[in-house]
Amino acid sequence: MRKVFLAGMLFAGLSTLFISCNNGDYNADPARNTDIFNPLNPETGVTVPLGRVQAELNGSMRVFDGTAGWTDSVAASATFSGNKYDNIHTTEFLGGTLSPYGNAGNYNVSDSTDNDIFYGVMDTGTHVVYSLYQGKMASGGSGPGSINLKGNESGRLRGTFTATLHKVLPVFDYGDVMQITNGEFYVKKY
């Protein structure tokens, strides 16, 4: 009798486990036209999950998934960014600005455009920026760089980016360069 009871409990436990694995319907058909980003579609060009900005900074992959998002609070511009909390006192941030913001496509980062890619470190309490690197420079010689906006379905921006950034804070140093490669973002609107 005890073996029958244990076998029944095992069967009930396994049944519950299999039922809990059902997360509902999911459209994995890349050909189906929906406004929801399908991560299985290789044509999207973005592999990061929602709520993340990531890139290789000087060859080292960094993930910025703290408060990642985008805003269009400045007219005709869209700014995306993500934070990476290093410790209780400082946070790193990485992002970009698309201006004039419109449809999907390439946005070049150089001296003559309003588009930008930026990286910095700030104090978490006072929000004072200790260090800032930018792709767009007023004094000349920056770039090359680009942001490729892949889509903006349901208020979510997704795309890729790459750039050469120069240090502008605390002191402008054209010789202090940061290479951004393999950048990807997929963020909700703030």
C-alpha positions as CSV (number, residue, x, y, z in Angstrom):
1,M,0.0,0.0,0.0
2,R,2.9,2.4,0.8
3,K,4.4,1.8,-2.6
4,V,1.1,2.6,-4.3
5,F,0.8,5.8,-2.3
6,L,4.4,6.9,-3.1
7,A,3.9,6.2,-6.8
8,G,0.7,8.3,-6.8
9,M,2.6,11.1,-5.0
10,L,5.4,10.9,-7.6
11,F,2.9,11.0,-10.5
12,A,1.1,14.0,-9.0
13,G,4.4,15.8,-8.4
14,L,5.6,15.2,-12.0
15,S,2.2,16.2,-13.4
16,T,2.4,19.5,-11.5
17,L,5.9,20.1,-12.8
18,F,5.0,19.6,-16.4
19,I,1.9,21.8,-16.1
20,S,3.9,24.6,-14.5
21,C,6.3,24.6,-17.5
22,N,3.5,25.8,-19.8
23,N,4.0,29.5,-20.2
24,G,1.1,29.9,-22.6
25,D,1.2,30.6,-26.3
26,Y,4.3,32.0,-28.0
27,N,4.6,33.0,-31.6
28,A,7.9,31.7,-32.8
29,D,7.1,32.2,-36.4
30,P,9.5,34.8,-37.8
31,A,7.3,35.3,-40.9
32,R,4.3,36.4,-38.8
33,N,3.9,40.2,-38.7
34,T,3.3,41.3,-35.2
35,D,4.3,44.4,-33.2
36,I,6.1,42.2,-30.6
37,F,9.8,41.6,-31.2
38,N,10.4,37.9,-31.8
39,P,13.9,36.9,-30.4
40,L,14.0,33.8,-32.6
41,N,13.8,35.9,-35.8
42,P,17.4,36.1,-37.1
43,E,16.5,39.1,-39.3
44,T,15.9,41.4,-36.3
45,G,19.7,41.9,-35.8
46,V,19.3,42.2,-32.0
47,T,19.9,39.4,-29.6
48,V,19.6,41.1,-26.2
49,P,16.5,40.7,-24.0
50,L,14.1,43.6,-23.3
51,G,15.6,46.1,-20.8
52,R,19.2,45.9,-21.8
53,V,22.0,47.9,-23.4
54,Q,25.2,46.0,-23.9
55,A,28.5,46.5,-25.8
56,E,32.1,45.7,-25.9
57,L,34.1,48.6,-24.3
58,N,37.7,48.4,-25.4
59,G,37.2,44.7,-26.1
60,S,35.4,43.8,-22.8
61,M,31.7,42.9,-22.9
62,R,29.7,45.1,-20.5
63,V,25.9,44.7,-19.7
64,F,23.9,47.8,-18.7
65,D,20.5,46.5,-17.5
66,G,19.8,48.8,-14.5
67,T,17.0,51.3,-15.4
68,A,17.5,50.8,-19.1
69,G,15.0,52.7,-21.3
70,W,14.5,55.5,-23.7
71,T,12.8,58.9,-23.9
72,D,11.7,61.4,-26.5
73,S,11.3,64.3,-24.0
74,V,13.5,66.6,-26.2
75,A,11.7,67.5,-29.4
76,A,12.6,65.4,-32.5
77,S,15.2,63.4,-30.5
78,A,15.2,59.9,-28.9
79,T,17.7,59.1,-26.1
80,F,18.3,55.5,-24.9
81,S,20.6,54.5,-22.0
82,G,21.3,51.8,-19.4
83,N,23.0,51.8,-16.1
84,K,25.4,49.3,-14.5
85,Y,25.7,49.7,-10.7
86,D,29.4,49.0,-9.8
87,N,29.0,49.6,-6.1
88,I,27.0,51.7,-3.6
89,H,28.7,54.9,-4.7
90,T,29.1,54.8,-8.4
91,T,27.2,53.7,-11.5
92,E,28.3,53.5,-15.2
93,F,26.0,54.5,-18.0
94,L,26.0,53.8,-21.7
95,G,23.6,55.1,-24.3
96,G,22.9,57.2,-27.4
97,T,20.9,60.0,-29.0
98,L,19.1,59.8,-32.3
99,S,18.3,63.2,-33.8
100,P,16.2,63.9,-35.7
101,Y,14.5,60.8,-34.5
102,G,12.3,59.1,-37.1
103,N,12.0,55.7,-38.6
104,A,14.3,52.7,-38.5
105,G,17.7,53.1,-40.3
106,N,21.2,54.3,-39.8
107,Y,22.1,57.4,-37.7
108,N,25.7,58.4,-38.2
109,V,27.7,59.8,-35.3
110,S,30.2,62.5,-36.2
111,D,31.0,66.2,-35.6
112,S,28.4,67.4,-38.1
113,T,25.3,65.6,-36.8
114,D,23.2,65.6,-33.7
115,N,23.5,61.9,-33.1
116,D,25.7,60.8,-30.2
117,I,26.9,57.7,-28.3
118,F,28.1,58.3,-24.7
119,Y,29.6,56.4,-21.8
120,G,30.3,57.7,-18.3
121,V,30.6,57.2,-14.6
122,M,28.6,59.1,-12.0
123,D,28.0,59.3,-8.3
124,T,24.8,57.5,-7.4
125,G,23.8,59.9,-4.6
126,T,24.6,63.3,-6.1
127,H,24.4,62.3,-9.8
128,V,27.6,64.2,-10.4
129,V,29.4,62.8,-13.5
130,Y,33.0,61.9,-12.8
131,S,34.0,60.8,-16.3
132,L,32.3,61.2,-19.7
133,Y,33.2,59.9,-23.1
134,Q,31.3,61.1,-26.2
135,G,31.3,60.2,-29.9
136,K,30.1,63.7,-31.0
137,M,32.8,66.3,-30.4
138,A,32.5,70.0,-31.1
139,S,36.2,70.5,-31.6
140,G,36.6,68.0,-34.5
141,G,38.1,64.7,-35.2
142,S,35.6,62.3,-33.6
143,G,34.0,59.2,-35.0
144,P,33.5,57.1,-36.8
145,G,30.3,55.8,-35.3
146,S,26.7,54.8,-36.1
147,I,23.5,53.7,-34.5
148,N,21.4,51.4,-36.5
149,L,17.8,51.6,-35.3
150,K,16.2,48.2,-36.2
151,G,12.7,48.9,-34.9
152,N,10.4,50.7,-32.6
153,E,7.5,48.3,-32.1
154,S,5.0,49.1,-29.3
155,G,7.2,52.0,-28.0
156,R,10.3,49.8,-27.6
157,L,13.5,50.7,-29.4
158,R,15.9,48.1,-30.6
159,G,19.1,48.3,-32.6
160,T,22.9,48.1,-32.8
161,F,25.7,50.7,-32.4
162,T,29.4,51.2,-32.7
163,A,31.6,54.2,-32.1
164,T,35.0,55.7,-31.2
165,L,34.5,57.9,-28.1
166,H,36.8,60.6,-26.7
167,K,37.1,61.8,-23.1
168,V,35.4,65.1,-22.4
169,L,35.0,65.1,-18.6
170,P,36.6,65.9,-16.2
171,V,39.1,67.3,-18.7
172,F,39.0,67.1,-22.5
173,D,41.6,64.6,-23.7
174,Y,41.5,63.8,-27.4
175,G,44.2,61.1,-26.8
176,D,42.0,59.2,-24.3
177,V,39.9,57.0,-26.6
178,M,37.3,54.3,-25.9
179,Q,36.3,51.9,-28.7
180,I,32.6,50.7,-28.6
181,T,31.9,47.6,-30.6
182,N,29.1,45.0,-30.9
183,G,26.7,47.4,-29.1
184,E,23.0,46.3,-28.9
185,F,20.0,47.8,-27.2
186,Y,16.3,46.8,-26.7
187,V,14.6,49.1,-24.3
188,K,11.1,50.3,-23.2
189,K,10.1,53.9,-23.1
190,Y,10.6,55.5,-19.7
